[in-house]
Amino acid sequence: MAFAARPIHNGASFNPLFRLMEDYDRYSKSDTATAAPSIQWQPKFDVRETSDAYFLHGELPGVNRDQISIEFPELQTLVIHGKSERTYTSGSENADDAAETSSNSHQATVEDEATADAPKATAVEQKKPADTAKYWLSERNIGRFSRSFTFGSRIEEEGISARLQDGILSVVIPKAKHYAARRIVVN
């Protein structure tokens, strides 16, 4: 992605159009028209430039540090890529779900499932049930992600720092010091 000045629209009037364009891009990158959409997605980033550095702030919810890689495949080009994984399980697993369960509701146990002529299962033999839920909406990005940035000026690769906090990846890319011509006096 090359940096070019792009107007920022504070109003919400263009948001549906941008979302439609992103959906089109996602589906048009699939191998065939009937194939499922590509599993690769692009995280959203804010990019700021000061006189000393570039600042990238990108949304990577649910991604751990060890799932992110930042590389320089070419001069002045930075690529951020990785993989986002999510698992879904059925049943209540947290305190909020447990609080919603009625106190007089019946909780199935291993003994409830055993028949008279079959031996009762132990806790070790118990398995989590498969997720059979019907999803009404699935908007979360999962799978491999990649985002490339090409900078207009030289950058100092050794001085780059990155931090992941609360699902936001912050990368600071310092600009290289400007070359100043020097004159050498011959004695």
GIBEL-V187533 format. One record per residue. N is the residue number from 1. RES is the residue in three letters. PHI is phi in whole degrees, 0 to 359 (NA if undefined). Layout:
# GIBEL-V187533
N,RES,PHI / N,RES,PHI
This chain:
# GIBEL-V187533
1,MET,NA / 2,ALA,274 / 3,PHE,275 / 4,ALA,221 / 5,ALA,298 / 6,ARG,232 / 7,PRO,296 / 8,ILE,259 / 9,HIS,259 / 10,ASN,281 / 11,GLY,286 / 12,ALA,273 / 13,SER,295 / 14,PHE,266 / 15,ASN,303 / 16,PRO,298 / 17,LEU,295 / 18,PHE,296 / 19,ARG,296 / 20,LEU,297 / 21,MET,295 / 22,GLU,295 / 23,ASP,297 / 24,TYR,298 / 25,ASP,300 / 26,ARG,298 / 27,TYR,282 / 28,SER,286 / 29,LYS,276 / 30,SER,287 / 31,ASP,298 / 32,THR,227 / 33,ALA,294 / 34,THR,266 / 35,ALA,285 / 36,ALA,292 / 37,PRO,299 / 38,SER,302 / 39,ILE,277 / 40,GLN,271 / 41,TRP,226 / 42,GLN,245 / 43,PRO,292 / 44,LYS,274 / 45,PHE,228 / 46,ASP,259 / 47,VAL,236 / 48,ARG,241 / 49,GLU,230 / 50,THR,242 / 51,SER,291 / 52,ASP,255 / 53,ALA,200 / 54,TYR,254 / 55,PHE,234 / 56,LEU,249 / 57,HIS,228 / 58,GLY,238 / 59,GLU,273 / 60,LEU,226 / 61,PRO,294 / 62,GLY,76 / 63,VAL,261 / 64,ASN,270 / 65,ARG,304 / 66,ASP,286 / 67,GLN,261 / 68,ILE,243 / 69,SER,229 / 70,ILE,238 / 71,GLU,224 / 72,PHE,241 / 73,PRO,286 / 74,GLU,221 / 75,LEU,299 / 76,GLN,69 / 77,THR,238 / 78,LEU,247 / 79,VAL,237 / 80,ILE,249 / 81,HIS,215 / 82,GLY,172 / 83,LYS,217 / 84,SER,249 / 85,GLU,236 / 86,ARG,222 / 87,THR,240 / 88,TYR,243 / 89,THR,233 / 90,SER,264 / 91,GLY,92 / 92,SER,269 / 93,GLU,239 / 94,ASN,235 / 95,ALA,295 / 96,ASP,296 / 97,ASP,293 / 98,ALA,294 / 99,ALA,292 / 100,GLU,283 / 101,THR,287 / 102,SER,293 / 103,SER,290 / 104,ASN,262 / 105,SER,283 / 106,HIS,268 / 107,GLN,259 / 108,ALA,293 / 109,THR,236 / 110,VAL,298 / 111,GLU,296 / 112,ASP,295 / 113,GLU,272 / 114,ALA,280 / 115,THR,266 / 116,ALA,295 / 117,ASP,266 / 118,ALA,257 / 119,PRO,292 / 120,LYS,285 / 121,ALA,282 / 122,THR,271 / 123,ALA,296 / 124,VAL,291 / 125,GLU,283 / 126,GLN,292 / 127,LYS,238 / 128,LYS,288 / 129,PRO,290 / 130,ALA,290 / 131,ASP,283 / 132,THR,249 / 133,ALA,292 / 134,LYS,265 / 135,TYR,273 / 136,TRP,271 / 137,LEU,207 / 138,SER,220 / 139,GLU,249 / 140,ARG,284 / 141,ASN,278 / 142,ILE,226 / 143,GLY,104 / 144,ARG,284 / 145,PHE,230 / 146,SER,203 / 147,ARG,213 / 148,SER,240 / 149,PHE,230 / 150,THR,246 / 151,PHE,263 / 152,GLY,281 / 153,SER,234 / 154,ARG,296 / 155,ILE,237 / 156,GLU,263 / 157,GLU,299 / 158,GLU,289 / 159,GLY,266 / 160,ILE,287 / 161,SER,230 / 162,ALA,222 / 163,ARG,216 / 164,LEU,244 / 165,GLN,215 / 166,ASP,54 / 167,GLY,79 / 168,ILE,247 / 169,LEU,269 / 170,SER,247 / 171,VAL,237 / 172,VAL,250 / 173,ILE,243 / 174,PRO,289 / 175,LYS,282 / 176,ALA,291 / 177,LYS,296 / 178,HIS,293 / 179,TYR,286 / 180,ALA,251 / 181,ALA,293 / 182,ARG,236 / 183,ARG,250 / 184,ILE,259 / 185,VAL,272 / 186,VAL,270 / 187,ASN,264
